Structures are given as C-alpha cells and as structure tokens.
Amino acid sequence: MSAALPFPLAPAPFTGRSRVTEPGACFDWLRQGWALFSASPGLWLGQTLLFLLGLLVPATVPLLGLLVSALLLPLLGAGMLSACQRSARGEAPAPADLLAGFRDRGGGLVLLGLLHLLGLAGITLLLWSIGNGAQQAAGFGSLLGGWLLNGLLAVILFLPLAMAFWFAPALVLFHRMSPLQALKASFGACLKNWLAFLVFGLLLSILLFFAALPLGLGFLVLIPVLFGALHASYRDIFVGV
C-alpha cells in the first residue's frame, strides 16, 4: 500500500520559467510604476533618499567605498522591490522594507553584487585596452575606428550584463534562487522579450534625459517609478506564467 500523500500538498518549486509578453507591455510597466509612486509620493521620496544615501555615503571612501557600494546595490535594490511588493498589495511602503535584503537572502544578493562588479570590471578593462591600443595607433582613421569599435563593443558587452541582472535580485529575494540560477533565468526572460525591452530602453533613455535636467532632482521620482516598473515586469513575465 502506498504511503499517504502529505496534505496540504507542497507547491511545485519555482523553476524560473518565463513567458513572452506583448512588445507594448513596457508602457503598462511604467504606468504601474507611476501608480505605485503616486499612491504614496512622500513615502517613496523618503525611501529613495535612503536608497541613494545607502549607495553614495560608502562611495565617498576612496576605492573601498566603491566596492562596498557595488555590493550594497542588489541588497538595497531588493529592499526597494520589497517595498514595491508591499505597495502592490495596497499597503504603504515602510523604511524597514529597505532592509529586506539584509534580513533574507543577504548572502545571495551580496554575491550578485560581486558578480556584477566583476562583470563591469572585466568589460571596462577590455574596453580600456582596446581604446589604449587605438590611441597608440598612427593616424586619425585608426583612432576613430578604435572609438567606434569601443562604442559597439560597449553595447554588445554591457547589454547582456544588464539583461542577466535585471530580474536577478527579485528572483533571489522572492523565489530563493541561487545567484547563478537567477542570472540565467533573468537573461533568458529578457532575451525572450527583447522587443519589449528594446522599446523600454528607448523610453528609459528619454526619461533619463528629462530626469537629469532639473539638477538631477528628477531622479528622486524616476528611481521609484523604475523600481515599480521593474516589479511590474517581473510579475508580468515570471509570476504570470
């Protein structure tokens, strides 16, 4: 006689399976991000100031501070996503949400930060070596060709890095995935939805331009809206499968 099944049944483990969404979904992601911010603008402004201070204060320490900030980025980013999760449930974000990554899955999020830093360092070193070689080459044509090659390589190399890390903190925090699993799932989801993210990237470049105009103060609004859009895209592509 077979053993009785446990009740209630345990949910199936999250595999990181993602779905393809409409190319115009990015407009809805931004709309949802704005809706989260506009529901509690004062609280979100305070949350964003704490987020920025958590990154900028360590960065004032030469060399070591930049390393600390890079490791803190996924931890604090996970905290902003936790606040988005709370807001999506109709609750007001709280300052304690910013520490969600420190309380849970901190090791995995720090490892994400380290992997991100290593990726950035490797790409920057490669681009610097190519640019340095172009400067030593004779002739304006060689110099211009080196700059163009550097720009093309920057797009080719930084884009996959951004794709791998876009959803990774949310997958580590909310689904307890390992950093490598989260990076793979995030890259695959972005690749599936390349057209939606292409449109999103174009919109983001416009928003970044306007956010930088009033002495950069627009980033106090744009940052929480973008975290809200990130959370909306995560729910759309992963939770909605």
Secondary structure, DSSP 8 states (H G I E B T S, - for coil): ------SS--------------TTHHHHHHHHHHHHHHHSHHHHHHHHHHHHHHHHHHHTSTTHHHHHHHHHHHHHHHHHHHHHHHHHTT----GGGGGHHHHSSHHHHHHHHHHHHHHHHHHHHHHHHHHHHHHHSSSHHHHHHHHHHHHHHHHHHHHHHHHHHHSHHHHHHHH---HHHHHHHHHHHHHHTHHHHHHHHHHHHHHHHHHHTTTTTTHHHHHHHHHHHHHHHHIIIIIT-
